[in-house]
Amino acid sequence: MATEPHHIRDVAHVFELRRVPIRKRFSGRFHEAVQRPISPASVLIAMAGLRLIVGLGNPGAEHLRTRHNAGFWFVDALAQREGARFGIESKLRGETAKVSLAGTPLWLLKPITYMNASGASVGAALRYWKIAPEEMLVVHDDLDLPAGTARLKFDGGHGGQNGLRDLFAHVGHGKFHRLRIGIGHPGHRDRVHGWVLGRPSAADEEAMLVAIARALDVLPLAVNGDFNDAMKKLHTGEE
């Protein structure tokens, strides 16, 4: 087996950090701002790098180690590595943190609206911070990839992922970057609901954490706009 990325033990520690209960009440300052789509910007912005990373998942200790929370695993690991802490931002219906990566200020967001309503939080954050969708990376679980696989992509459909589906409805299009964390498929569509909301086996969990660690290693390239190099290193395992 290949040598584990050096972040793997730090990634595993996020499970201990996320046992703090999440406050479920919000002030009345949140505005869903869904009256109009967020217009895609130019191709130049799409290649300019990242200003926001969104991890998709469900809040609460009962969801902490489920497959559907792979996006939360990623941003929690990134925040821990950079010494940042998440705090509730009620007007965005999410937890936020700010880090500096590769010399670039970067917002992190975890919507706590539950997966299927993630778009309201993300749309509000894009407007509040004046960030173009093309400057955003959304990290989510993916049934079509085996556990242990991570893939970067830009644009495309939602593939039936309900968090992405709601995000499309609020943003108005799919022109943003994604990091797909493979969780494998249970083999039959009738088992998908329980699969995504269930905890992976020990072997699959370890494989997912290794994939997240590898994605963290190439993240500085993506933040600086070097998406082709980031994809090459991540998808081929090139050191």
C-alpha positions as CSV (number, residue, x, y, z in Angstrom):
1,M,0.0,0.0,0.0
2,A,1.3,3.5,-0.8
3,T,2.6,5.7,2.0
4,E,-0.2,7.6,3.8
5,P,-0.3,11.4,3.2
6,H,1.2,13.2,6.2
7,H,-2.1,14.9,7.1
8,I,-4.0,11.6,7.7
9,R,-3.8,11.6,11.5
10,D,-4.9,15.2,11.6
11,V,-7.8,14.4,9.4
12,A,-8.9,11.6,11.7
13,H,-9.0,14.0,14.6
14,V,-11.9,16.0,13.2
15,F,-14.3,13.4,14.6
16,E,-13.3,14.4,18.1
17,L,-13.6,18.1,17.4
18,R,-17.2,17.9,16.0
19,R,-18.9,16.4,19.1
20,V,-20.0,19.9,20.3
21,P,-23.8,20.3,19.9
22,I,-24.8,22.8,17.2
23,R,-27.1,25.7,18.2
24,K,-30.3,25.4,16.1
25,R,-31.8,28.8,16.7
26,F,-31.0,31.8,14.5
27,S,-31.6,35.5,14.7
28,G,-34.0,37.1,12.4
29,R,-31.2,38.6,10.3
30,F,-31.0,35.8,7.8
31,H,-32.2,36.7,4.3
32,E,-32.6,33.9,1.8
33,A,-32.0,36.2,-1.1
34,V,-33.4,33.8,-3.7
35,Q,-35.2,36.3,-5.8
36,R,-32.6,36.2,-8.6
37,P,-29.9,33.8,-9.8
38,I,-26.3,34.6,-9.1
39,S,-24.8,35.4,-12.5
40,P,-21.8,33.4,-13.6
41,A,-18.8,35.6,-14.1
42,S,-16.1,35.5,-16.8
43,V,-13.8,32.6,-17.5
44,L,-11.0,34.7,-16.1
45,I,-12.7,34.7,-12.7
46,A,-13.2,30.9,-13.0
47,M,-9.4,30.5,-13.3
48,A,-8.5,33.2,-10.8
49,G,-8.6,30.8,-7.8
50,L,-10.8,30.2,-4.8
51,R,-12.2,32.5,-2.1
52,L,-14.7,30.1,-0.5
53,I,-14.8,26.4,0.3
54,V,-18.2,24.9,1.3
55,G,-18.4,21.5,2.9
56,L,-21.8,19.9,2.6
57,G,-23.3,17.7,5.4
58,N,-25.8,17.4,8.2
59,P,-25.4,19.1,11.6
60,G,-25.5,17.1,14.9
61,A,-23.4,14.4,16.6
62,E,-25.7,11.7,15.2
63,H,-24.5,12.6,11.6
64,L,-20.8,13.2,12.5
65,R,-19.3,10.1,11.0
66,T,-21.8,9.3,8.3
67,R,-20.9,9.1,4.6
68,H,-23.1,12.1,3.8
69,N,-20.9,14.3,5.9
70,A,-17.7,13.9,3.9
71,G,-17.8,17.6,3.0
72,F,-17.8,18.5,6.6
73,W,-14.9,16.1,7.2
74,F,-12.9,18.0,4.6
75,V,-13.4,21.5,5.9
76,D,-13.1,20.5,9.5
77,A,-9.7,18.9,8.7
78,L,-8.6,22.0,6.8
79,A,-9.6,24.3,9.6
80,Q,-7.8,22.1,12.1
81,R,-4.6,22.0,10.0
82,E,-4.6,25.8,9.7
83,G,-5.4,26.4,13.4
84,A,-8.9,28.0,12.7
85,R,-12.1,27.5,14.6
86,F,-15.7,27.5,13.3
87,G,-18.3,29.7,14.8
88,I,-22.0,30.1,14.1
89,E,-22.9,32.9,11.6
90,S,-26.7,33.1,12.1
91,K,-27.3,35.4,9.1
92,L,-25.8,32.8,6.9
93,R,-27.4,29.8,8.6
94,G,-24.0,28.2,8.8
95,E,-20.7,27.7,10.7
96,T,-17.9,29.8,9.2
97,A,-14.1,30.0,9.6
98,K,-11.4,32.0,7.9
99,V,-7.9,30.7,7.0
100,S,-5.0,31.8,4.8
101,L,-3.8,29.2,2.4
102,A,-1.0,29.7,-0.2
103,G,-1.1,33.4,0.8
104,T,-4.8,33.7,0.0
105,P,-7.5,34.6,2.5
106,L,-10.2,31.9,2.3
107,W,-13.6,31.5,3.8
108,L,-14.9,28.1,5.0
109,L,-18.6,27.4,5.3
110,K,-20.6,24.5,6.7
111,P,-24.4,25.0,6.1
112,I,-26.3,23.8,9.1
113,T,-29.7,23.9,7.4
114,Y,-29.3,20.1,6.7
115,M,-28.1,18.8,3.4
116,N,-31.3,19.2,1.4
117,A,-31.5,22.9,2.2
118,S,-27.8,23.8,1.8
119,G,-28.5,26.3,-1.1
120,A,-30.0,28.9,1.2
121,S,-26.9,29.1,3.3
122,V,-24.5,29.1,0.3
123,G,-26.4,31.6,-1.7
124,A,-26.5,34.0,1.3
125,A,-22.8,33.6,1.8
126,L,-21.9,34.3,-1.8
127,R,-23.9,37.5,-1.7
128,Y,-22.8,38.6,1.8
129,W,-19.1,38.1,1.0
130,K,-19.5,39.3,-2.7
131,I,-18.0,36.1,-4.0
132,A,-18.6,34.8,-7.5
133,P,-19.8,31.1,-7.8
134,E,-16.7,30.5,-9.9
135,E,-14.5,31.3,-6.9
136,M,-16.2,28.7,-4.8
137,L,-15.3,25.0,-4.2
138,V,-18.1,22.8,-2.9
139,V,-17.0,19.5,-1.2
140,H,-19.5,16.7,-1.1
141,D,-20.0,12.9,-1.0
142,D,-20.4,11.0,-4.2
143,L,-22.1,7.7,-4.7
144,D,-20.5,7.2,-8.1
145,L,-17.0,7.1,-6.8
146,P,-15.5,4.3,-4.7
147,A,-14.4,5.1,-1.2
148,G,-10.8,6.3,-1.3
149,T,-11.3,8.4,-4.4
150,A,-11.4,12.2,-4.7
151,R,-12.1,14.1,-7.9
152,L,-12.0,17.8,-8.8
153,K,-14.3,19.1,-11.5
154,F,-15.8,22.4,-12.7
155,D,-19.4,22.8,-13.8
156,G,-21.8,20.0,-14.7
157,G,-25.0,18.6,-13.2
158,H,-25.9,17.7,-9.6
159,G,-25.9,14.0,-10.3
160,G,-28.9,13.5,-7.9
161,Q,-26.9,14.8,-4.9
162,N,-29.6,16.7,-2.9
163,G,-27.3,19.3,-1.4
164,L,-26.0,20.2,-4.9
165,R,-29.6,20.1,-6.2
166,D,-30.7,22.7,-3.7
167,L,-27.6,24.8,-4.3
168,F,-28.4,24.9,-8.0
169,A,-31.9,26.1,-7.2
170,H,-30.5,29.0,-5.1
171,V,-27.4,29.9,-7.2
172,G,-29.2,29.5,-10.5
173,H,-26.5,27.4,-12.3
174,G,-23.7,24.9,-11.7
175,K,-20.7,26.9,-12.7
176,F,-18.6,26.4,-9.7
177,H,-15.8,24.0,-8.6
178,R,-16.5,20.7,-6.9
179,L,-14.5,18.2,-4.9
180,R,-16.2,14.8,-5.0
181,I,-15.4,12.5,-2.1
182,G,-16.2,8.9,-3.1
183,I,-18.4,6.9,-0.7
184,G,-19.2,3.9,-2.9
185,H,-22.6,2.6,-3.8
186,P,-24.7,0.1,-1.9
187,G,-25.6,-1.7,-5.2
188,H,-29.4,-0.9,-5.4
189,R,-31.2,2.4,-5.4
190,D,-33.5,1.3,-2.6
191,R,-30.6,1.1,-0.2
192,V,-29.1,4.6,-1.1
193,H,-30.9,6.5,1.7
194,G,-29.7,4.3,4.5
195,W,-26.2,4.1,2.9
196,V,-25.5,7.8,2.7
197,L,-26.9,8.4,6.2
198,G,-25.0,5.4,7.6
199,R,-21.5,5.2,8.9
200,P,-18.9,3.6,6.6
201,S,-17.0,0.4,7.5
202,A,-13.7,0.9,9.2
203,A,-11.9,0.2,5.9
204,D,-14.0,2.6,3.9
205,E,-13.7,5.3,6.6
206,E,-9.9,5.0,6.5
207,A,-10.0,5.1,2.6
208,M,-12.2,8.3,2.7
209,L,-9.8,10.0,5.2
210,V,-6.8,9.1,3.0
211,A,-8.6,10.6,0.0
212,I,-9.4,13.8,1.9
213,A,-5.8,14.1,3.0
214,R,-4.6,13.7,-0.6
215,A,-7.1,16.4,-1.6
216,L,-5.8,18.7,1.1
217,D,-2.3,18.3,-0.2
218,V,-3.3,19.6,-3.7
219,L,-5.6,22.3,-2.3
220,P,-3.0,25.2,-2.4
221,L,-2.7,24.7,-6.2
222,A,-6.5,25.0,-6.6
223,V,-6.6,28.1,-4.3
224,N,-4.1,29.8,-6.6
225,G,-6.1,28.9,-9.7
226,D,-3.8,26.1,-10.9
227,F,-6.7,23.7,-11.3
228,N,-5.2,21.6,-14.0
229,D,-2.1,20.8,-11.9
230,A,-4.3,20.2,-8.9
231,M,-6.4,17.7,-10.9
232,K,-3.4,16.0,-12.3
233,K,-1.8,15.5,-8.9
234,L,-5.0,14.4,-7.2
235,H,-6.4,12.1,-10.0
236,T,-3.1,10.4,-10.8
237,G,-1.5,10.3,-7.3
238,E,1.4,12.2,-8.7
239,E,3.8,13.4,-6.0
